[in-house]
Amino acid sequence: MRILLSKLPRPWIVDEKKDDGYTALHLAALNNHVEVAELLARVGKADLDLQNVNLQTALHLAVERQHTQIVRLLVREGANVNVADKDGDTPLHEALRHHTLSQLRQLQDVKDVGRLLMGLGSQGQDKKSSSFIACFLAAHGADLELKNKKGQTPLDLCPDPNLCKTLTNCHKNKESHDIETMTHAQTIDECLVCSDAKREMLFNPCGHVVCCNACAPRVKKCLICRENVVSRVKIEECVVCSDRKAGILFRPCGHMCACESCATLMKKCVQCRAQIQHMVPLSICCGGGGDISYIKGQNASGTISEVKSDVEDESVLLNTNNTNTEAVLMNNGSRDTSHIVTDC
């Protein structure tokens, strides 16, 4: 996408719509492609408020799918938070409707209705996501009094008095920090298939962690790097301390059997006794950022091991099979000075 945008002779193509009114930004928001959405918004200067045939903006779709990083990106880039779709619903209407439906799904019997109305319903992760997004939208100018075509305001869709009070305070004081603290951890941790459970399956040989145990059998190609999945291994607790979940991938053996604290003390994999050439944190295995610890001065085999990440500047280090080579190279052999972040 970055290359396409840099070579694009007709910039208006960025906002070109399909027959259903979806633009590239709509699709990025719908599928939680954060980096693509960021490039379209910042480099491609995409129109953030274009509507599809249902009059939904990219923000509507991101809120509907609970993609918190996309929501934050669009709002911060200046998307209009009060655009109404064909039903008159704004993104805040959508967030609170999703919040209420997730509560109702969690009710066990009729007696729980009283707990729901008192704001004491189950605090499921799905419910938390929608309430965080609602607070974020309210803090960034979402109109609490705007009515849809059924005459409902956003607050009319929320039976939780505590959340209604919080939304009013967020709108009044323009303060909401909840989405900031939960965005990265939640989206990195959630299953890319169902978005309900946590990621817990390690794919081999690529070494990525993309989905939960229930969804893993259906995934034939890694959703991050598109490499064929040969085997799937559930990530268990650290075999050393048995206190924390394993979170470091050893290369070249491809085992994830130790937590971050215990892994720093190792030079050999505790599972197969193979020499460790470098360690890949779980955040990188999930497609996020982090630092790869190099134990030796060369790369090990494997997909993730070809990526050297830094917290401030992530770049791609292609495996050149040269022991002392540290230069960042592109496929054509030239040096990469653009600092482009590429999927591993």
C-alpha positions in Angstrom: 0.0 0.0 0.0 2.8 2.4 0.8 4.4 1.7 -2.6 1.1 2.1 -4.4 0.4 5.4 -2.8 3.9 6.7 -3.5 3.6 5.8 -7.2 -0.1 6.7 -7.7 -0.5 9.0 -10.7 -4.1 9.8 -9.9 -4.6 10.5 -6.2 -8.4 10.5 -6.5 -8.3 6.8 -6.9 -7.9 6.5 -3.2 -11.5 7.5 -2.7 -12.9 5.5 -5.6 -15.9 3.4 -4.6 -17.0 -0.1 -5.5 -20.6 -0.8 -6.6 -21.6 -1.1 -3.0 -20.1 2.2 -2.1 -17.1 0.8 -0.2 -13.8 2.6 -0.6 -10.4 1.1 0.4 -10.7 2.8 3.7 -14.1 1.2 4.4 -12.5 -2.2 3.7 -9.5 -1.5 5.9 -11.8 -0.5 8.7 -14.1 -3.5 8.3 -11.2 -6.0 8.4 -9.1 -4.2 11.1 -6.2 -3.5 8.8 -4.7 -0.8 11.0 -1.5 -0.1 9.0 -3.4 0.1 5.7 -6.0 2.4 7.2 -3.2 4.6 8.6 -1.5 4.9 5.2 -4.8 5.7 3.4 -5.6 8.4 6.0 -2.2 10.0 6.4 -0.4 9.4 3.1 -3.3 8.9 0.7 -5.3 11.7 2.3 -8.5 9.6 2.0 -11.8 11.2 2.7 -12.7 9.8 6.1 -16.4 10.6 5.8 -17.4 9.0 2.6 -20.5 6.8 2.9 -21.4 3.4 1.3 -24.8 2.5 0.0 -26.0 2.1 3.6 -24.6 5.6 4.3 -22.1 4.1 6.7 -18.7 5.7 7.1 -15.5 3.8 7.8 -16.0 4.8 11.5 -19.4 3.1 11.5 -17.8 -0.1 10.3 -14.9 0.1 12.8 -17.3 0.6 15.7 -19.6 -2.1 14.5 -16.7 -4.6 14.4 -15.2 -3.3 17.7 -11.9 -2.4 16.0 -10.6 0.0 18.7 -7.4 0.9 17.0 -9.2 1.9 13.8 -11.7 3.9 15.8 -9.0 5.8 17.5 -7.1 6.4 14.3 -10.1 7.7 12.4 -11.3 10.0 15.2 -7.8 11.5 15.7 -7.4 12.1 12.0 -10.6 14.2 12.0 -13.4 11.8 11.0 -16.9 13.2 11.7 -18.3 11.3 14.7 -21.9 12.5 14.1 -22.5 11.2 10.6 -25.8 9.3 10.4 -26.4 6.1 8.4 -29.6 5.2 6.5 -31.3 4.4 9.8 -30.2 7.7 11.3 -27.7 6.0 13.6 -24.4 7.6 14.4 -21.3 5.6 15.5 -22.2 6.3 19.1 -25.7 4.7 18.5 -23.9 1.7 17.1 -21.5 1.4 20.0 -24.2 1.5 22.6 -26.5 -0.9 20.7 -23.7 -3.4 20.5 -23.0 -2.8 24.3 -26.7 -3.5 25.2 -26.9 -6.6 22.9 -23.8 -8.1 24.5 -25.3 -7.6 27.9 -28.6 -9.3 26.9 -26.7 -12.3 25.5 -25.0 -12.7 28.9 -28.2 -12.8 30.9 -28.9 -16.2 32.5 -32.6 -15.8 33.2 -35.4 -13.3 33.8 -34.1 -12.5 37.2 -31.0 -11.0 35.7 -33.0 -8.3 34.1 -33.0 -6.4 37.4 -29.3 -6.6 37.6 -29.0 -5.4 34.0 -31.2 -2.4 34.7 -29.1 -1.6 37.8 -26.0 -1.6 35.7 -24.6 -4.7 37.4 -24.6 -7.0 34.4 -21.7 -9.3 33.5 -18.5 -7.4 32.6 -17.6 -9.4 29.5 -14.7 -8.4 27.3 -17.1 -7.7 24.3 -19.2 -5.4 26.5 -16.1 -3.6 27.7 -14.9 -2.9 24.2 -18.1 -1.3 23.1 -18.3 0.8 26.3 -14.7 2.0 25.9 -15.4 3.0 22.3 -18.6 4.8 23.4 -16.8 6.8 26.0 -14.0 7.6 23.5 -16.6 8.9 21.0 -18.4 10.9 23.6 -15.2 12.5 24.7 -14.4 13.5 21.1 -17.7 15.3 20.3 -20.3 12.6 19.7 -23.7 14.1 20.1 -25.7 12.5 23.0 -28.9 14.1 21.9 -28.9 13.3 18.2 -31.9 11.1 17.4 -32.1 8.3 14.8 -35.1 7.7 12.5 -36.9 5.9 15.4 -36.5 9.0 17.5 -33.9 7.4 19.8 -30.9 9.2 21.2 -27.7 7.2 21.9 -28.5 7.2 25.6 -32.0 5.7 24.9 -30.1 2.6 23.7 -28.2 2.2 26.9 -30.1 0.8 29.9 -27.0 1.0 32.1 -27.3 4.1 34.3 -23.7 4.0 35.3 -22.5 4.1 31.7 -25.0 6.8 30.8 -23.5 8.9 33.6 -20.0 8.2 32.4 -20.8 9.1 28.9 -22.3 12.4 30.0 -19.2 13.2 32.0 -16.9 12.3 29.1 -18.9 14.5 26.7 -18.8 17.4 29.2 -15.2 17.2 30.2 -13.8 15.9 27.0 -11.8 13.3 28.9 -11.6 9.6 28.2 -8.4 7.5 28.7 -10.0 4.0 28.7 -9.5 3.3 25.0 -5.9 4.4 25.2 -5.0 1.8 27.9 -6.9 -1.1 26.5 -6.4 -0.7 22.7 -3.0 -2.3 22.2 -3.2 -5.1 24.7 -6.7 -6.1 23.7 -6.3 -6.1 19.9 -2.9 -7.9 20.1 -4.4 -10.5 22.4 -7.8 -11.2 20.8 -8.3 -13.9 18.2 -8.2 -12.6 14.7 -11.0 -15.0 13.6 -13.7 -14.8 16.2 -12.5 -11.7 18.2 -14.0 -13.3 21.3 -11.3 -15.6 22.8 -7.6 -14.9 23.3 -4.9 -16.0 21.0 -3.3 -19.2 22.2 -2.2 -21.2 19.2 1.4 -21.1 17.8 1.5 -21.7 14.0 4.5 -23.5 12.5 6.8 -22.9 10.7 6.1 -19.2 10.6 5.9 -18.8 14.3 2.9 -16.4 14.4 0.1 -16.5 17.0 -3.2 -15.4 15.4 -6.2 -17.2 16.9 -7.7 -19.2 19.7 -7.8 -23.0 20.1 -11.3 -23.3 18.8 -10.6 -21.3 15.5 -7.2 -22.8 14.8 -8.3 -25.9 13.0 -10.1 -23.8 10.4 -7.0 -21.7 9.5 -5.0 -23.3 6.7 -2.8 -20.2 6.0 -1.4 -17.8 8.6 -3.6 -14.7 8.7 -0.5 -12.5 9.2 2.1 -13.8 6.7 -0.1 -16.1 4.5 2.3 -19.0 4.9 0.8 -22.5 4.9 0.3 -23.8 8.5 2.0 -27.1 8.9 1.3 -27.6 12.6 -0.5 -25.9 15.5 0.7 -25.9 19.1 -1.2 -24.5 22.1 0.8 -22.1 24.2 0.9 -23.4 27.7 2.4 -22.1 31.0 6.2 -21.5 31.4 7.8 -24.9 31.9 10.4 -23.3 34.3 8.4 -21.3 36.8 4.8 -22.6 36.0 3.7 -19.2 37.2 3.2 -17.3 33.9 2.2 -18.1 30.4 5.0 -18.8 27.9 5.7 -15.7 25.9 9.0 -16.1 24.1 9.6 -17.9 20.8 13.0 -19.5 20.5 14.7 -19.6 17.1 15.7 -21.7 15.2 13.9 -24.5 17.1 10.5 -22.7 17.0 9.4 -23.6 20.6 7.5 -21.3 22.9 7.9 -22.8 26.3 9.2 -20.1 28.7 8.0 -16.7 30.0 9.9 -13.5 29.4 11.6 -13.6 32.8 12.8 -17.1 32.6 13.8 -16.9 28.9 16.4 -14.2 29.6 18.4 -16.8 31.6 18.6 -19.4 28.8 21.0 -20.1 26.1 19.4 -23.4 25.1 15.8 -24.3 24.7 14.5 -26.1 27.7 12.2 -28.3 25.6 14.6 -29.6 22.9 18.0 -28.4 24.2 18.8 -26.7 20.9 21.0 -23.6 20.9 19.0 -20.4 21.0 20.1 -17.9 18.3 17.5 -15.3 19.1 14.3 -14.8 21.1 11.1 -13.4 19.6 8.5 -11.9 22.1 4.9 -12.8 21.9 4.0 -9.3 20.8 5.9 -9.8 17.5 4.5 -13.2 17.0 1.0 -11.6 17.2 2.0 -9.1 14.5 2.8 -6.2 16.8 6.0 -4.4 17.9 8.8 -5.4 20.2 12.5 -6.2 20.4 14.1 -9.4 19.1 16.9 -10.5 21.4 19.9 -11.7 19.3 21.9 -14.3 21.1 24.4 -14.8 18.2 25.4 -12.5 15.4 23.4 -14.2 12.7 19.8 -14.9 11.8 18.1 -18.2 12.4 15.8 -19.9 9.9 12.1 -19.1 10.0 9.8 -16.4 9.0 9.7 -14.2 12.1 13.5 -14.5 12.6 13.9 -12.4 9.4 12.4 -9.4 11.1 14.3 -7.1 13.4 12.0 -4.9 15.3 12.7 -1.8 17.4 10.2 0.0 19.7 10.8 3.4 18.0 11.7 2.2 14.5 10.5 -1.1 13.1 12.2 -2.2 9.9 12.8 -5.4 7.9 16.0 -7.4 8.1 16.1 -9.9 5.3 18.2 -13.1 5.8 21.2 -12.8 3.6 23.0 -15.9 5.0 26.0 -13.8 5.8 27.2 -14.1 9.4 28.3 -10.5 9.9 25.7 -8.7 7.7 23.7 -6.2 9.6 22.5 -4.0 6.7 18.8 -3.7 6.0 18.3 -4.9 2.5 15.4 -5.0 0.1 14.6 -7.8 -2.3 16.5 -6.2 -5.1 19.6 -6.0 -3.0 19.6 -2.2 -2.4 19.6 -0.6 1.0 16.2 0.3 2.4 16.2 3.8 3.8 12.4 4.2 4.0 11.9 2.4 7.3 8.9 0.6 5.9 7.3 -1.8 8.3 6.6 -5.1 6.5 4.6 -8.2 7.5 6.9 -10.9 8.6 
